[in-house]
Structure formats: C-alpha cells, structure tokens
C-alpha cells in the first residue's frame, strides 16, 4: 500500500506560479511512475502530467502548453508539479497518483492522494 500526500495548493492570481509536492510513503518509490490529474465539479478527472520511474520521461496534457513541469526526487520519495502562468481555468483539485507505468488514463493508476485545491483568480 502506498500513501500519497499532496501539498502546495492555494490561491494565486492569474499569471502566478505554484509548486505542488507529493510525498509517498513507500520504500519503493522509484518503482512507480507518478501522475498528476485534476478535477473540477461537473467534469471528468483530467490528465495533467506523468513522469517515469527514473524521471527521464515526461508527458503532459495538451492544455499544459509548456506551462507546467513535472519532476521527481527519488531520494526524497517526492514528486513535484511546477505550474507557471496559471489561468483561472486551471482552478481545480489536483491529485497525485502512482502506478506501474506512465499512462494518461485514470484507471491506469493504483494509488491516489487526497488532493490539493488550486484556485486561480482573474
């Protein structure tokens, strides 16, 4: 069992930046690909980014358009999502996930954090 705890969400003005962190409670952190998804009420959970076990491969949702960067530090059991040039439409609960491979589907990940709220004001 892997527990994931996100932090770093909050209120930011449009154009601002936030860095989300996700700490995993496992000795095998490097055995998991990590993903980030987001959810707003009335919508499906949306893929944001994923990073491979070693961190050498990353993939992003189309809407990211170069604004976000996913990274990880396997020595700290932590994944990060750096978000720049935030827009009001980025307002959502952001979830950290862990799974065996880099994927874009919600069903491909085994473990989920509780989420952290990001609110972007205009």
C-alpha positions as CSV (number, residue, x, y, z in Angstrom):
1,X,0.0,0.0,0.0
2,X,1.3,3.4,-1.0
3,X,0.0,6.6,0.7
4,X,0.4,9.8,-1.2
5,X,0.1,13.3,0.4
6,X,-0.1,16.4,-1.7
7,X,0.7,19.9,-0.6
8,X,1.3,23.3,-2.1
9,X,-2.1,24.2,-3.3
10,X,-3.6,27.6,-2.6
11,X,-4.9,30.8,-4.0
12,X,-2.9,32.6,-6.7
13,X,-3.6,35.4,-9.2
14,X,-3.7,34.7,-12.9
15,X,-0.1,34.6,-14.3
16,X,1.3,33.4,-11.0
17,X,3.0,30.2,-10.1
18,X,2.6,27.3,-7.6
19,X,4.6,24.2,-6.9
20,X,2.7,21.1,-5.8
21,X,4.5,18.4,-3.9
22,X,3.5,14.8,-3.4
23,X,5.2,12.7,-0.8
24,X,4.9,8.9,-1.0
25,X,5.1,6.6,2.0
26,X,6.9,3.6,0.4
27,X,10.4,2.3,0.3
28,X,9.9,1.5,-3.4
29,X,9.1,5.0,-4.7
30,X,11.4,4.5,-7.7
31,X,9.3,1.5,-8.7
32,X,6.3,3.7,-9.6
33,X,5.5,6.1,-12.3
34,X,3.9,9.2,-11.0
35,X,1.0,11.1,-12.4
36,X,-1.0,14.3,-11.8
37,X,-4.6,14.7,-12.5
38,X,-7.1,17.5,-11.8
39,X,-10.8,17.7,-11.2
40,X,-13.4,20.4,-11.2
41,X,-17.1,19.8,-10.3
42,X,-19.2,18.6,-13.2
43,X,-16.2,17.5,-15.2
44,X,-14.3,14.3,-15.7
45,X,-11.0,13.9,-13.9
46,X,-8.4,15.3,-16.3
47,X,-4.9,14.1,-17.0
48,X,-2.2,16.7,-16.3
49,X,1.2,15.1,-16.4
50,X,3.1,11.9,-15.8
51,X,6.8,11.0,-15.1
52,X,8.6,7.8,-15.5
53,X,10.2,5.9,-12.6
54,X,13.6,7.3,-13.2
55,X,12.4,10.7,-14.2
56,X,13.8,10.6,-17.7
57,X,10.5,10.6,-19.5
58,X,7.6,13.0,-19.0
59,X,4.3,13.6,-20.8
60,X,1.7,16.3,-20.5
61,X,-1.9,17.0,-21.2
62,X,-2.4,19.2,-24.3
63,X,-3.7,22.1,-22.2
64,X,-0.4,22.4,-20.4
65,X,1.2,24.0,-23.4
66,X,4.6,24.3,-21.8
67,X,3.4,26.0,-18.6
68,X,3.8,23.0,-16.2
69,X,6.8,20.9,-15.3
70,X,6.6,17.5,-13.6
71,X,9.7,16.2,-11.8
72,X,10.6,13.8,-9.0
73,X,13.3,13.2,-6.4
74,X,13.6,9.5,-5.7
75,X,15.9,10.2,-2.7
76,X,13.0,12.1,-1.1
77,X,10.1,10.0,-2.2
78,X,8.6,13.1,-3.7
79,X,7.1,14.2,-7.0
80,X,6.5,17.8,-8.0
81,X,4.4,19.8,-10.3
82,X,5.6,23.2,-11.1
83,X,2.9,25.3,-12.5
84,X,3.6,28.7,-14.1
85,X,1.5,31.2,-15.9
86,X,-1.6,29.9,-14.2
87,X,-5.0,30.7,-15.6
88,X,-8.4,30.9,-13.9
89,X,-9.4,27.7,-15.9
90,X,-6.6,25.9,-14.0
91,X,-8.7,26.1,-10.9
92,X,-9.2,22.5,-9.7
93,X,-8.4,19.9,-7.1
94,X,-5.0,18.4,-8.1
95,X,-4.3,14.8,-7.4
96,X,-1.1,12.9,-7.3
97,X,-1.1,9.3,-8.4
98,X,1.2,6.3,-8.5
99,X,1.2,3.3,-10.9
100,X,3.4,0.8,-12.7
101,X,3.8,2.8,-15.9
102,X,3.4,6.2,-17.4
103,X,-0.1,6.5,-18.6
104,X,-2.8,9.1,-19.2
105,X,-5.9,7.1,-18.1
106,X,-7.3,7.5,-14.6
107,X,-7.8,3.7,-14.4
108,X,-4.1,3.1,-15.0
109,X,-3.0,4.3,-11.6
110,X,-3.3,2.3,-8.4
111,X,-2.8,4.9,-5.7
112,X,-4.2,8.4,-5.2
113,X,-3.6,11.2,-2.8
114,X,-6.4,13.2,-1.2
115,X,-5.9,16.2,-3.5
116,X,-4.9,19.8,-3.0
117,X,-7.0,22.7,-4.1
118,X,-5.6,25.3,-6.6
119,X,-7.6,28.4,-7.1
120,X,-6.6,30.9,-9.7
121,X,-8.2,34.3,-9.5
122,X,-8.6,36.6,-12.5
